[in-house]
Amino acid sequence: MNSKPADTRSYATKQCSEPGKGDDIPCVRCGAIALDTGLECDECGFDNYEAVTGKPFSAALGEDKL
């Protein structure tokens, strides 16, 4: 039996107060502030990766080095 008390500092109880990349940036196509973690707009589906990062998505994948 485990007699160690439960850790109440788990990751699930911590909240991130800082916005992530693209959280406060509007979509370049429709203007909605609804970008998901992949920088695609939840409203219109447009990929805003290049607009937010300043480089094409293929550069992030390393395809330009092939």
Secondary structure, DSSP 8 states (H G I E B T S, - for coil): ---S---TT-GGG----S--TTTT---TTT--S-B-TTSBBTTT--B-HHHHHSS-HHHHHTGGG-
